[in-house]
Amino acid sequence: MFEGKTILITGGAGSFGQKFVELVLKECDPKSVRVYDNRELAEVEMERKFKDERLRYFIGDVRDRKRLDRAMDGVDIVVHAAALKHVPICEYNPIEAIKTNIDGAINVVDSAINNGVEKVINISTDKAVQPVNLYGATKMVAEKIFVQGNSYTGLNRKTIFSCSRYGNVVGSSGSVVPLFKEQKVKGEITITDENMTRFWITLEDGVRFVMSCIDRMKGGEIFVPKIPSMKIADLAMAIAPEASKKIIGIRPGEKLHEVLLTAEESRHTKELGDCYIVEPEFAFWNDENHKEGKLLAADFIYSSENNTCWLDHNQFKNN
Ligand SMILES: NC(=O)c1ccc[n+]([C@@H]2O[C@H](COP(=O)([O-])OP(=O)(O)OC[C@H]3O[C@@H](n4cnc5c(N)ncnc54)[C@H](OP(=O)(O)O)[C@@H]3O)[C@@H](O)[C@H]2O)c1
């Protein structure tokens, strides 16, 4: 699927981007991979780390449409991972969050259509579902821009757009895992709420899932992997069993449990192998797509609380 292709990844110097680059170069034989990111130092460090002549480094901001146009020239596949992703930062800097996460998504869609890119996938999050904070709200809008991007392409449908949506990535930059590891050294871990649950996925599994979505996408789907839940308190136990626990209370803009599929979405969602596929309800969609999938019960809700698959602290350590 990636063989001989030119791939561009926005946010390519971030946690997801670097793992994607590593796997795609090692396993997929692309013609070239363009790393598009606004972090100069991170790109310099990547260049030293990867030493691969198929890699190209573009300093660029997804807010900058002209730069994206230039970078997407001759590209076959775009993976859109650039985002502001920290809930408190997005709350405090709402216009910046909107510029990167929403205007950036619009620019990626427009530029991909104008450059005749074949496939474009957006990396989304459970926080985009029934959002309670601006980060989630901007990612929800980005999902809608991507799904509806398929209407903007016109009848020729050269460019198709889809999303993959999943939960917390274990150990990604700025996540709770590095925080707990830091706190472990001091002997005290802060937990917001003992009952809090989250969906978890490893970085590698997240990247492999997105790669598989690119392979099977028809344009317009939101792909949701089946992934386990874990209590934040169990995660703390797995990382620092000896440390004392301090309960600090749920923070503004946080949910006790996350949702990956709502009942409303389930009415047009199919279960297929390792994932759920939310199908678009628009004219561009062909009902024959993913016909081997099984429609979900109309009231099905996939939340980190009602999940049937759980990790305890021992399983987490072995993952
Ligand atoms: N990590 C998770 O738990 C998780 C879960 C579900 C979905 N996701 C989604 O997955 C994607 C990748 O996440 P990640 O964990 O890899 O995040 P990350 O490590 O922060 O990577 C994102 C990269 O994009 C860059 N970036 C930010 N704003 C940009 C802009 N305006 N133009 C160009 N580049 C920009 C970031 O630079 P700076 O560091 O300078 O901002 C960073 O290098 C995001 O879309 C996120 O919403 C993440």
PDBQT file of the ligand as one rigid body, heavy atoms in Angstrom, charges set to zero:
ROOT
HETATM    1  N1  LIG A 401      -1.026  11.263  22.493  1.00  0.00    +0.000 N 
HETATM    2  C1  LIG A 401      -2.231  10.770  22.642  1.00  0.00    +0.000 C 
HETATM    3  O1  LIG A 401      -2.570  10.205  23.707  1.00  0.00    +0.000 OA
HETATM    4  C2  LIG A 401      -3.231  10.862  21.521  1.00  0.00    +0.000 A 
HETATM    5  C3  LIG A 401      -4.414  10.105  21.588  1.00  0.00    +0.000 A 
HETATM    6  C4  LIG A 401      -5.324  10.183  20.532  1.00  0.00    +0.000 A 
HETATM    7  C5  LIG A 401      -5.058  10.989  19.445  1.00  0.00    +0.000 A 
HETATM    8  N2  LIG A 401      -3.902  11.739  19.423  1.00  0.00    +0.000 N 
HETATM    9  C6  LIG A 401      -3.679  12.613  18.273  1.00  0.00    +0.000 C 
HETATM   10  O2  LIG A 401      -2.561  12.089  17.589  1.00  0.00    +0.000 OA
HETATM   11  C7  LIG A 401      -1.852  13.139  16.957  1.00  0.00    +0.000 C 
HETATM   12  C8  LIG A 401      -0.366  13.047  17.269  1.00  0.00    +0.000 C 
HETATM   13  O3  LIG A 401      -0.204  13.125  18.688  1.00  0.00    +0.000 OA
HETATM   14  P1  LIG A 401       1.228  13.004  19.354  1.00  0.00    +0.000 P 
HETATM   15  O4  LIG A 401       1.014  12.348  20.675  1.00  0.00    +0.000 OA
HETATM   16  O5  LIG A 401       2.199  12.438  18.396  1.00  0.00    +0.000 OA
HETATM   17  O6  LIG A 401       1.511  14.549  19.609  1.00  0.00    +0.000 OA
HETATM   18  P2  LIG A 401       2.920  15.301  19.560  1.00  0.00    +0.000 P 
HETATM   19  O7  LIG A 401       3.999  14.430  20.060  1.00  0.00    +0.000 OA
HETATM   20  O8  LIG A 401       2.686  16.632  20.234  1.00  0.00    +0.000 OA
HETATM   21  O9  LIG A 401       3.117  15.511  17.988  1.00  0.00    +0.000 OA
HETATM   22  C9  LIG A 401       2.483  16.514  17.260  1.00  0.00    +0.000 C 
HETATM   23  C10 LIG A 401       3.540  17.261  16.519  1.00  0.00    +0.000 C 
HETATM   24  O10 LIG A 401       2.900  18.305  15.758  1.00  0.00    +0.000 OA
HETATM   25  C11 LIG A 401       3.612  19.502  15.967  1.00  0.00    +0.000 C 
HETATM   26  N3  LIG A 401       2.760  20.667  15.747  1.00  0.00    +0.000 N 
HETATM   27  C12 LIG A 401       1.954  21.297  16.632  1.00  0.00    +0.000 A 
HETATM   28  N4  LIG A 401       1.360  22.335  16.068  1.00  0.00    +0.000 NA
HETATM   29  C13 LIG A 401       1.784  22.361  14.781  1.00  0.00    +0.000 A 
HETATM   30  C14 LIG A 401       1.525  23.207  13.688  1.00  0.00    +0.000 A 
HETATM   31  N5  LIG A 401       0.695  24.252  13.823  1.00  0.00    +0.000 N 
HETATM   32  N6  LIG A 401       2.115  22.969  12.503  1.00  0.00    +0.000 NA
HETATM   33  C15 LIG A 401       2.968  21.917  12.368  1.00  0.00    +0.000 A 
HETATM   34  N7  LIG A 401       3.267  21.096  13.380  1.00  0.00    +0.000 NA
HETATM   35  C16 LIG A 401       2.676  21.303  14.572  1.00  0.00    +0.000 A 
HETATM   36  C17 LIG A 401       4.045  19.390  17.411  1.00  0.00    +0.000 C 
HETATM   37  O11 LIG A 401       5.003  20.361  17.746  1.00  0.00    +0.000 OA
HETATM   38  P3  LIG A 401       4.960  21.001  19.265  1.00  0.00    +0.000 P 
HETATM   39  O12 LIG A 401       5.403  19.927  20.168  1.00  0.00    +0.000 OA
HETATM   40  O13 LIG A 401       5.881  22.154  19.137  1.00  0.00    +0.000 OA
HETATM   41  O14 LIG A 401       3.515  21.399  19.513  1.00  0.00    +0.000 OA
HETATM   42  C18 LIG A 401       4.548  17.959  17.445  1.00  0.00    +0.000 C 
HETATM   43  O15 LIG A 401       5.848  17.857  16.928  1.00  0.00    +0.000 OA
HETATM   44  C19 LIG A 401      -2.511  14.450  17.398  1.00  0.00    +0.000 C 
HETATM   45  O16 LIG A 401      -3.361  14.882  16.382  1.00  0.00    +0.000 OA
HETATM   46  C20 LIG A 401      -3.331  14.039  18.614  1.00  0.00    +0.000 C 
HETATM   47  O17 LIG A 401      -4.478  14.852  18.750  1.00  0.00    +0.000 OA
HETATM   48  C21 LIG A 401      -2.976  11.680  20.414  1.00  0.00    +0.000 A 
ENDROOT
TORSDOF 0
